[in-house]
């Protein structure tokens, strides 16, 4: 690979016809499905996916909630006691065949430098290797049919993808409102909440935790952790609340002063999606990922597409029942399938296949589980507020509001991601273009002693790999994230001569967290850059708004009784109203399409911001310098390392949204009138752009392509009041 430079094809294009399985006597038409079988979705890094979302569609949901609640209030002197209970039974019935259709992914492939014979040393390309790009692009890999992975979840016969979850929410509280004096009151209470762990009605999930088939994948027990339930119960959820209000009136009774302070502990509940995505559990289901195609099995083989449902067009090797999406073929047990896969992926005693990759077994099995110890997310809320009446019609307030989030839900891959990285060893141009190499498990590194064992025969003395061998990717939900919010809130409200009422508010705030959601958002991926260290994940929350100003007003025009009838008809009874919102833009992360740190997830960030220009233009917040645009690799970390730039470092353009309403009242009698209202939303017709294209290598990098608010809209309404 040393010195090979890829560029646009300027030569002739040669087409080859291959007989179709449906019409072998006729070489045309040849269709892709004849070679790789049906495909549900194709993902090329840096581009929108093609096909159906194999993880979320199709789906069916029927949710039922049964609730019994009551509150008892008891007044005794200057105390007002309240006691209550809220008990709910929730049923989540859903059918979601996750990854039942094959998913084909194309990501960039790292390039290597091989020593001259007889040295045969091997290493990744470094920044010191001038003129050699460290990766082949995902687009090049797709053009060559060199897939990073082809995954599908196989359902064992008799195991549907539908689940029926049941759990209870038990909530009890007691509270006392104590009016100590006329100007001093104290509120204190205690709440207890217990959400039972979800259970599957037919134990389709729980029964897998002690299945004898776990012996086929012994290291999977490291993640099951001896559990008997989906996750352990969390019963210590006591939530105290306290609040105080004091009105000292230092400026007299006509200028009221109120001081308020409060603290409360609030518990959330575990999302149903956590268990919903864990439905495809082994051994009822087996997620197979043929990473790199044959290159995931044998060194120096073509990096291609090998579908779990249709391995290389070999009908004898098909283990999916014909006529179904992903049901295991009748007569083939899961034990048989695992034995076949182990024979295909693992080295057996006496095996003389020198080109075989012993790490390949770490590529093909993947699972989704919740952590055994899943503590309930909680938040500490606290605030102090000062409110002062300046005159009869004007009041101001200032408040500090804070929140500390603990045990927040996050999604990670503790055994690294699903994407093996194919190491390209050589190109083959005859009889047809192909790319050959070796697909290595995530986390694999070359050591100084690593050598090429022979032409197309793989590598020796490799380091790293998955932390737990014998198991592929484990997608895990856990409650280990945290967050913090601090805000200064100022407000002015009042009225003027009874015709104008107004309110204006300003908030200066800062929200930081480790992750803002368990699903991908517009500004950042849900998965961390590195699931083993979580380095650089602490940063501005996706919903962080540093400055926000809002206002609203309502103005009644005079009735113009001294004017003529026509003038009163046109301008009398008019009312103007408006609202406005001005705020700073949303944070976002710049990612690369390459798996630079080789952890199997495409969540890598920049290593430096030198070469990235923050323009201040909301239409294009970021732009690359000429030097960076011609060599985007200069902004990335060396192959195998994490990027140093933290999450959510950049911001989208600001948001300004102003609305106006004009109301005309036609009064016929004291009890009858006709009201005509015109609402003009975003009346200045400002384009408020959202998060720009944030993939470094994308053609439109840094340019916003969508707006977060609609353009100007005008709405009319007519109302008769009597």
C-alpha positions in Angstrom: 0.0 0.0 0.0 3.0 2.3 0.3 2.8 5.0 -2.3 -0.6 4.0 -3.7 -2.7 7.1 -4.4 -6.4 6.8 -5.4 -8.0 9.3 -7.7 -10.9 9.7 -10.1 -11.2 7.0 -12.8 -10.3 8.4 -16.2 -10.0 5.2 -18.0 -12.6 3.0 -19.8 -15.4 1.4 -17.8 -15.8 -2.3 -18.4 -19.0 -4.1 -17.6 -19.2 -7.8 -16.9 -22.4 -9.8 -17.2 -23.0 -12.7 -14.8 -25.9 -15.1 -15.2 -28.8 -14.5 -12.9 -29.9 -17.2 -10.6 -33.5 -16.6 -11.7 -32.5 -16.9 -15.4 -29.2 -18.8 -15.7 -29.6 -19.3 -19.5 -29.7 -15.5 -19.9 -26.7 -13.4 -18.8 -28.9 -10.4 -18.4 -30.2 -9.0 -16.1 -27.7 -9.5 -13.3 -28.9 -8.1 -10.0 -27.0 -7.5 -6.8 -29.3 -9.8 -4.8 -28.1 -12.8 -6.8 -24.7 -12.3 -5.2 -25.3 -11.0 -1.7 -29.0 -11.7 -1.0 -31.5 -9.1 0.2 -30.3 -6.0 2.1 -32.3 -3.9 4.5 -30.1 -0.8 4.8 -26.7 0.4 3.5 -24.7 2.9 5.5 -21.8 4.8 4.0 -20.0 7.0 6.5 -20.6 10.6 5.8 -23.9 10.0 3.8 -27.5 9.5 4.7 -28.4 5.8 5.0 -30.2 4.1 2.2 -33.0 1.7 2.9 -35.2 1.1 5.9 -34.0 1.8 9.4 -33.3 -1.8 10.4 -33.2 -1.0 14.1 -36.5 0.8 14.5 -38.8 -0.3 11.7 -41.2 -2.0 11.4 -42.6 -1.7 14.9 -46.0 -2.0 16.7 -46.8 -0.7 20.2 -49.7 -1.0 22.5 -49.2 0.6 25.9 -51.7 0.4 28.8 -51.5 2.2 32.1 -53.8 1.6 35.1 -53.7 4.2 37.8 -55.2 4.5 41.3 -54.4 7.8 43.2 -55.7 9.7 46.1 -54.7 12.6 48.4 -55.8 13.2 51.9 -55.7 16.8 53.3 -55.9 17.6 57.0 -55.8 21.1 58.5 -54.7 21.6 62.1 -54.1 25.2 63.3 -51.5 26.8 61.1 -50.5 23.5 59.6 -51.9 21.9 56.4 -51.0 18.3 56.0 -51.3 16.3 52.8 -50.7 12.6 52.4 -51.1 10.7 49.1 -50.4 7.6 47.0 -50.2 7.1 43.3 -50.0 3.4 42.2 -49.7 2.6 38.5 -49.4 -0.6 36.5 -47.9 -0.2 33.1 -48.0 -2.6 30.2 -45.7 -2.1 27.3 -46.6 -4.5 24.4 -44.4 -4.1 21.3 -43.1 -5.9 18.3 -39.8 -4.6 17.0 -37.7 -7.1 14.9 -34.4 -5.2 15.4 -31.8 -5.8 12.6 -34.0 -8.5 11.1 -32.9 -7.3 7.7 -29.2 -7.2 6.9 -27.3 -4.0 7.5 -24.3 -3.3 5.3 -21.8 -0.7 6.4 -18.9 1.0 4.7 -16.3 2.9 6.7 -12.8 4.0 5.9 -9.9 1.5 6.0 -6.6 2.4 7.6 -3.6 2.1 5.4 -0.3 0.5 6.5 3.4 0.8 5.7 5.1 -2.5 5.2 8.8 -3.0 5.5 11.0 -4.2 2.6 11.7 -7.9 2.5 13.1 -9.6 4.6 12.2 -7.1 7.4 8.4 -7.3 6.7 7.6 -5.0 9.6 4.2 -3.3 9.5 2.7 -0.1 11.0 0.0 2.4 10.4 0.5 5.5 8.4 1.6 8.4 10.5 1.6 12.2 9.9 5.4 11.9 9.1 4.6 9.8 6.0 4.3 12.7 3.7 1.9 12.3 0.7 0.2 9.1 2.0 -3.3 9.4 3.4 -3.8 7.3 6.6 -7.2 6.0 5.4 -9.0 4.9 2.3 -12.3 6.8 2.2 -15.7 5.1 2.8 -16.8 6.1 -0.7 -13.8 4.3 -2.2 -14.6 1.2 -0.1 -18.2 1.3 -1.2 -17.2 1.7 -4.8 -15.1 -1.5 -4.4 -17.9 -3.4 -2.5 -15.5 -3.6 0.4 -17.9 -3.7 3.4 -16.7 -3.1 6.9 -19.5 -5.3 8.1 -22.8 -7.1 7.3 -24.9 -7.8 10.3 -28.2 -9.4 10.9 -30.1 -10.8 13.9 -31.1 -14.4 13.5 -34.3 -15.5 15.3 -34.4 -19.1 16.6 -37.6 -20.8 15.6 -40.5 -20.2 18.0 -39.0 -16.9 19.4 -40.9 -13.9 18.1 -39.6 -10.4 18.4 -42.6 -9.2 20.3 -42.3 -8.7 24.1 -44.9 -7.9 26.7 -43.4 -5.9 29.6 -45.1 -5.4 33.0 -44.0 -3.1 35.8 -45.4 -1.1 38.7 -44.8 2.5 39.9 -45.4 2.9 43.6 -45.4 6.5 44.8 -46.2 7.8 48.3 -45.8 11.2 49.8 -46.4 13.3 52.9 -46.2 17.1 53.2 -46.7 19.9 55.7 -47.5 23.5 54.8 -46.7 25.5 58.0 -47.7 29.1 58.1 -45.4 30.3 60.9 -46.4 34.0 60.6 -48.4 36.0 58.2 -45.2 36.8 56.3 -43.3 33.5 56.8 -44.3 30.0 55.6 -42.4 26.7 55.5 -43.1 23.7 53.3 -41.5 20.3 54.0 -42.3 16.9 52.6 -41.0 13.4 51.9 -41.7 11.3 48.8 -40.9 7.6 48.2 -40.9 6.2 44.7 -40.3 2.6 43.7 -40.4 1.4 40.1 -40.3 -2.4 39.9 -37.9 -3.8 37.3 -39.8 -4.6 34.1 -40.5 -8.3 33.6 -41.4 -10.0 30.4 -44.8 -11.7 30.7 -43.6 -15.0 29.3 -40.0 -14.6 30.6 -38.6 -14.5 27.1 -35.8 -12.2 28.3 -35.2 -13.5 31.9 -35.1 -17.2 30.8 -32.0 -16.5 28.7 -29.8 -15.5 31.7 -29.3 -19.1 32.8 -29.7 -20.9 29.5 -27.4 -23.9 29.0 -26.5 -22.4 25.6 -24.5 -19.7 27.4 -21.7 -22.3 27.6 -21.3 -21.8 23.8 -20.3 -18.2 24.5 -18.8 -18.4 28.0 -17.4 -14.9 28.2 -20.8 -13.5 27.7 -21.4 -14.2 31.4 -19.0 -11.3 32.1 -21.8 -9.0 31.0 -24.8 -11.0 32.3 -23.2 -10.8 35.7 -25.3 -13.6 37.2 -28.6 -11.7 37.0 -32.0 -13.3 37.2 -34.0 -10.2 36.4 -33.6 -7.7 33.5 -31.9 -5.4 36.0 -31.7 -5.2 39.8 -34.4 -3.3 41.8 -33.5 0.1 43.2 -35.5 0.6 46.4 -33.8 3.4 48.3 -35.6 6.3 46.4 -36.5 8.7 49.2 -37.0 12.2 48.0 -37.1 15.1 50.6 -38.5 18.5 49.6 -38.3 21.8 51.5 -39.2 25.3 50.7 -39.5 28.7 52.5 -41.2 32.0 51.6 -40.6 35.2 53.6 -41.9 38.7 53.0 -40.1 41.1 55.3 -41.6 44.3 53.7 -38.6 46.6 54.4 -39.9 49.2 52.0 -43.5 49.3 53.3 -46.6 47.4 52.6 -47.1 49.0 49.2 -43.7 47.7 48.0 -43.8 44.1 48.8 -40.6 42.1 49.1 -40.6 38.3 48.8 -37.7 35.9 49.3 -38.1 32.3 48.3 -35.8 29.3 48.5 -36.3 25.6 48.0 -34.7 22.3 47.5 -36.1 19.0 46.2 -34.8 15.6 45.2 -36.6 14.2 42.1 -36.4 10.7 40.7 -37.0 9.7 37.1 -37.7 6.2 35.7 -35.9 4.0 33.3 -37.1 4.4 29.8 -39.0 1.5 28.3 -36.7 1.8 25.3 -33.9 0.3 27.4 -35.6 -3.0 27.7 -37.2 -2.7 24.2 -33.8 -2.6 22.6 -32.6 -5.5 24.7 -35.3 -7.9 23.3 -33.0 -9.6 20.9 -31.1 -11.5 23.6 -29.0 -14.6 23.2 -29.8 -17.4 22.8 -33.3 -16.6 21.6 -31.6 -14.4 19.0 -28.1 -14.4 17.6 -26.7 -11.2 16.0 -24.1 -12.2 13.4 -21.7 -9.7 11.9 -19.5 -10.9 9.0 -17.1 -8.0 9.3 -15.0 -7.4 6.2 -16.6 -10.4 4.4 -14.0 -13.1 3.6 -11.3 -10.7 4.9 -12.8 -11.3 8.4 -12.1 -15.0 8.0 -8.9 -15.3 6.0 -6.0 -12.9 5.7 -5.4 -11.5 2.2 -9.0 -12.4 1.1 -11.3 -9.9 -0.7 -12.9 -7.4 1.6 -16.5 -7.9 0.4 -20.1 -8.4 1.4 -21.0 -11.8 3.0 -24.6 -11.7 4.0 -25.6 -13.8 7.0 -28.8 -14.7 5.1 -27.0 -15.5 1.9 -23.3 -16.2 2.4 -21.6 -15.5 -0.9 -24.6 -16.9 -2.9 -23.9 -20.4 -1.5 -27.3 -21.9 -0.9 -25.9 -24.8 1.0 -24.5 -22.3 3.6 -27.8 -20.4 4.0 -29.0 -20.7 7.6 -32.1 -18.4 7.2 -35.4 -20.1 6.4 -36.5 -19.3 2.9 -39.5 -17.0 2.8 -38.6 -15.4 6.1 -36.5 -12.4 7.0 -34.4 -13.8 9.8 -35.8 -17.1 11.1 -33.3 -19.9 11.6 -33.7 -22.7 9.0 -35.8 -25.6 10.2 -33.6 -28.6 11.3 -30.8 -26.3 12.2 -30.6 -25.6 15.9 -28.9 -22.6 17.5 -26.3 -25.1 18.9 -25.6 -26.3 15.3 -25.3 -22.7 14.1 -22.9 -21.7 16.8 -20.8 -24.8 16.1 -20.7 -23.9 12.4 -19.7 -20.4 13.2 -17.0 -21.5 15.6 -15.6 -23.8 13.0 -15.7 -21.0 10.5 -14.3 -18.4 12.8 -12.1 -20.2 15.3 -8.9 -22.1 15.0 -9.2 -25.8 15.9 -6.5 -28.2 17.0 -4.6 -29.4 14.0 -5.9 -26.6 11.7 -3.2 -25.9 9.1 -4.8 -22.9 7.5 -2.0 -20.5 8.1 -4.0 -17.6 6.7 -6.7 -17.9 9.2 -7.4 -15.0 11.6 -7.7 -16.2 15.2 -9.3 -13.0 16.3 -12.2 -13.3 13.9 -14.5 -14.9 16.5 -14.4 -11.5 18.3 -16.2 -9.9 15.3 -19.3 -11.9 14.7 -21.4 -11.9 17.9 -23.1 -8.8 19.3 -25.7 -8.2 22.0 -27.7 -5.4 23.6 -28.1 -5.4 27.4 -28.9 -3.2 30.3 -26.4 -3.0 33.1 -27.3 -5.3 36.0 -27.1 -2.5 38.5 -29.2 0.2 36.9 -29.8 3.0 39.5 -32.8 5.2 39.0 -31.8 8.6 37.5 -32.2 11.5 40.0 -31.9 15.3 40.1 -31.2 17.7 42.9 -33.2 20.9 42.2 -32.5 24.1 44.3 -33.2 27.8 43.9 -33.2 31.1 45.6 -35.4 34.0 44.4 -35.8 37.6 45.3 -38.8 39.6 44.2 -39.4 43.3 44.7 -42.3 45.5 43.9 -41.0 48.9 42.8 -44.4 50.5 42.5 -48.0 49.6 42.2 -47.6 48.5 38.6 -43.9 47.4 38.3 -42.1 44.4 39.9 -38.7 42.9 39.3 -37.2 39.6 40.4 -33.9 37.8 40.4 -33.3 34.1 41.0 -30.6 31.6 41.0 -31.7 28.1 39.8 -29.5 25.0 39.9 -29.8 21.3 39.1 -27.4 18.4 39.7 -28.3 15.3 37.7 -26.9 12.0 38.9 -27.1 8.4 37.7 -28.2 9.6 34.2 -28.8 7.1 31.5 -26.1 6.6 28.9 -25.4 4.2 26.0 -21.9 2.7 25.4 -20.0 -0.3 24.1 -17.7 -1.6 26.9 -16.5 -4.4 24.6 -15.9 -1.8 21.8 -18.0 -1.2 18.7 -19.4 -3.5 16.0 -17.2 -2.4 13.1 -14.0 -4.3 12.5 -11.4 -2.4 10.5 -10.2 -3.9 7.3 -6.4 -3.5 6.8 -5.8 -3.2 3.1 -2.9 -5.3 1.9 -3.2 -5.1 -1.8 -5.4 -4.3 -4.8 -6.5 -6.9 -7.3 -7.5 -5.4 -10.7 -7.8 -8.7 -12.8 -10.2 -10.3 -13.5 -12.2 -7.6 -11.8 -11.3 -4.8 -9.4 -11.3 -5.8 -5.7 -9.5 -4.9 -2.6 -7.8 -7.6 -0.4 -6.7 -7.5 3.2 -7.5 -8.6 6.7 -10.3 -7.5 9.0 -9.1 -7.0 12.5 -11.3 -6.7 15.6 -11.7 -3.2 17.2 -8.9 -2.3 19.6 -6.2 -4.2 17.7 -2.8 -2.5 17.4 0.5 -3.2 15.7 3.4 -3.7 18.0 7.1 -2.9 17.1 7.4 -6.7 16.6 4.4 -7.0 14.3 5.3 -8.5 10.9 3.6 -9.5 7.7 3.6 -13.2 7.8 3.6 -13.6 4.0 2.0 -12.2 0.9 -1.7 -12.0 1.8 -1.1 -14.1 4.9 -1.9 -11.6 7.7 0.1 -10.3 10.6 1.9 -11.6 13.7 2.5 -10.1 17.2 -0.7 -8.0 17.3 -1.7 -6.2 20.4 -5.0 -5.3 22.0 -8.3 -6.4 20.6 -11.6 -6.5 22.5 -11.3 -6.3 26.3 -13.4 -9.5 26.6 -12.5 -12.0 23.9 -14.9 -14.5 22.4 -17.7 -11.9 22.4 -18.4 -9.3 19.9 -20.0 -5.9 20.6 -22.1 -5.4 23.7 -24.3 -2.4 23.6 -25.0 -1.5 27.2 -27.3 0.9 28.9 -26.0 2.2 32.2 -26.7 5.0 34.6 -23.3 6.4 35.1 -23.6 9.9 33.6 -24.1 13.2 35.4 -25.1 16.8 34.6 -25.1 20.3 36.1 -27.2 23.4 35.4 -26.7 26.9 36.8 -28.8 29.9 35.8 -29.3 33.5 36.8 -32.9 34.6 35.9 -34.0 38.2 35.8 -37.5 39.4 35.1 -39.4 42.7 34.8 -43.1 42.8 34.6 -45.7 45.5 34.9 -48.4 47.6 33.2 -48.8 51.2 32.0 -52.1 53.1 32.3 -54.1 49.8 32.1 -53.6 49.8 28.3 -50.1 48.2 28.2 -49.1 45.0 30.0 -45.6 43.7 29.5 -43.0 41.2 30.7 -39.4 40.8 29.9 -37.0 38.0 31.1 -33.3 37.3 30.7 -31.6 34.1 31.6 -27.8 33.5 31.7 -27.2 29.8 32.2 -24.8 27.0 31.7 -25.7 23.3 31.3 -23.0 20.7 31.2 -23.3 16.9 31.1 -21.6 13.7 29.9 -24.3 12.8 27.4 -27.7 14.5 26.7 -29.7 11.5 25.4 -29.4 7.8 24.8 -30.3 8.4 21.2 -28.3 10.3 18.6 -29.2 14.0 18.4 -28.6 16.6 15.8 -25.5 17.9 17.5 -23.8 14.8 18.8 -23.7 11.1 18.8 -25.2 9.2 21.8 -22.1 6.9 21.9 -18.9 8.3 23.4 -15.7 8.6 21.4 -14.1 6.0 23.8 -16.4 3.7 25.8 -13.5 2.6 28.0 -12.3 6.0 29.2 -15.2 8.5 28.4 -12.4 11.1 27.9 -13.6 14.4 26.6 -17.3 13.6 27.0 -17.9 16.3 29.7 -19.0 19.4 27.9 -21.9 21.7 27.1 -25.3 19.9 27.0 -27.0 19.7 23.6 -29.7 21.9 25.1 -27.3 24.4 26.6 -28.4 28.0 25.9 -26.0 30.5 27.4 -28.1 33.6 26.9 -31.9 33.8 26.4 -34.1 36.9 26.3 -37.9 36.7 26.0 -40.7 39.2 26.1 -44.4 39.5 25.7 -46.8 42.5 25.7 -50.4 43.4 25.1 -51.5 46.9 24.1 -55.1 48.1 23.9 -55.5 51.1 21.6 -57.8 53.9 22.6 -61.5 53.6 21.7 -61.5 57.0 19.9 -64.9 58.0 21.1 -64.3 61.6 20.1 -63.6 60.6 16.5 -66.1 59.9 13.8 -67.9 56.6 13.1 -65.7 55.5 10.2 -62.5 56.2 12.2 -63.9 54.4 15.2 -64.9 51.5 13.0 -61.4 51.2 11.5 -59.2 51.9 14.6 -61.4 51.5 17.6 -61.2 48.3 19.6 -57.8 47.3 18.3 -55.4 45.3 20.3 -51.7 44.6 19.6 -49.9 41.7 21.2 -46.5 40.2 20.7 -44.0 37.6 21.9 -40.3 37.3 21.2 -37.4 34.9 21.8 -33.7 35.7 21.3 -31.1 33.1 22.3 -27.7 31.8 21.5 -27.3 28.7 19.3 -27.1 25.0 20.1 -23.8 23.4 20.8 -22.6 20.7 18.4 -19.6 18.3 17.8 -17.5 18.0 14.8 -16.9 14.4 13.9 -14.9 12.6 11.3 -16.2 9.8 9.0 -13.2 7.7 10.0 -12.8 5.4 13.0 -9.5 7.0 13.9 -9.1 5.3 17.3 -10.1 1.9 15.8 -12.6 1.2 18.6 -15.3 0.0 16.2 -17.6 3.1 16.5 -17.6 6.1 14.1 -17.7 8.7 16.9 -14.2 10.2 16.6 -13.7 13.9 17.1 -11.0 16.4 16.0 -7.6 16.4 17.5 -7.1 20.2 16.9 -9.1 23.2 15.9 -6.2 24.8 14.0 -7.5 25.1 10.5 -11.2 25.5 11.6 -12.5 29.1 11.3 -15.5 30.1 13.4 -17.1 32.6 11.0 -19.9 34.1 13.1 -22.2 33.6 10.1 -25.2 31.6 11.2 -25.6 30.2 7.6 -22.1 28.8 7.7 -20.7 28.8 11.3 -17.6 26.9 10.4 -15.1 27.0 7.5 -11.8 25.3 6.8 -8.6 27.1 5.9 -7.3 26.3 2.4 -4.6 24.1 3.9 -7.0 22.2 6.2 -9.5 21.7 3.3 -6.8 20.1 1.2 -5.7 17.8 4.0 -8.4 17.2 6.5 -6.3 14.4 8.1 -4.1 17.2 9.6 -7.0 17.9 12.0 -7.3 14.2 13.2 -5.4 12.2 15.8 -2.8 9.6 14.7 -4.4 6.2 13.8 -5.3 4.4 17.0 -5.6 7.4 19.2 -8.5 9.6 20.5 -9.1 13.1 19.3 -8.3 15.8 22.0 -11.2 18.2 21.2 -14.0 17.8 23.6 -17.6 17.1 22.9 -19.9 20.1 21.8 -17.1 22.6 21.3 -18.8 24.6 18.5 -22.2 26.4 18.3 -24.8 26.9 15.7 -26.2 30.3 14.8 -28.4 32.3 17.2 -32.2 32.1 17.1 -34.5 35.2 16.9 -38.2 34.5 16.7 -40.7 37.4 16.9 -44.5 37.0 16.7 -47.1 39.7 16.4 -50.9 39.6 16.7 -53.5 42.2 15.7 -57.0 41.8 17.2 -60.0 43.9 16.1 -63.2 43.9 18.2 -66.5 44.9 16.6 -68.9 45.6 19.5 -72.6 45.3 18.6 -74.1 45.3 22.1 -72.8 44.9 25.6 -73.0 41.1 25.2 -72.4 40.6 21.5 -69.2 41.2 19.5 -67.3 40.0 16.6 -63.5 39.3 17.0 -61.2 39.2 14.0 -57.6 38.1 14.9 -54.5 38.1 12.7 -51.4 36.3 13.9 -48.1 36.8 12.1 -45.5 34.2 13.2 -41.9 35.1 12.7 -43.1 38.4 11.2 -39.5 39.5 10.4 -39.2 36.3 8.3 -35.8 35.4 9.8 -34.1 32.2 8.8 -33.0 30.5 12.0 -30.5 27.9 10.9 -29.9 24.7 12.9 -26.8 22.6 13.4 -24.6 22.7 10.2 -23.1 19.7 8.4 -20.7 18.6 11.1 -18.8 15.7 9.4 -15.3 17.1 8.6 -15.0 15.3 5.2 -18.5 16.1 4.0 -18.7 18.4 0.9 -21.0 20.8 2.7 -19.0 20.9 6.0 -19.8 23.8 8.2 -22.9 24.9 6.2 -26.4 24.8 7.7 -28.9 23.1 5.4 -32.0 23.2 7.7 -33.9 25.7 9.8 -35.2 25.2 13.3 -38.2 27.5 12.9 -40.6 28.0 10.0 -40.6 31.1 7.8 -43.2 33.8 8.1 -46.8 32.5 8.5 -50.0 34.5 8.7 -53.1 33.1 10.4 -56.6 34.5 10.4 -59.3 33.8 12.9 -63.0 35.0 13.2 -64.9 34.6 16.4 -68.5 35.6 17.3 -69.0 36.1 21.1 -72.5 36.4 22.6 
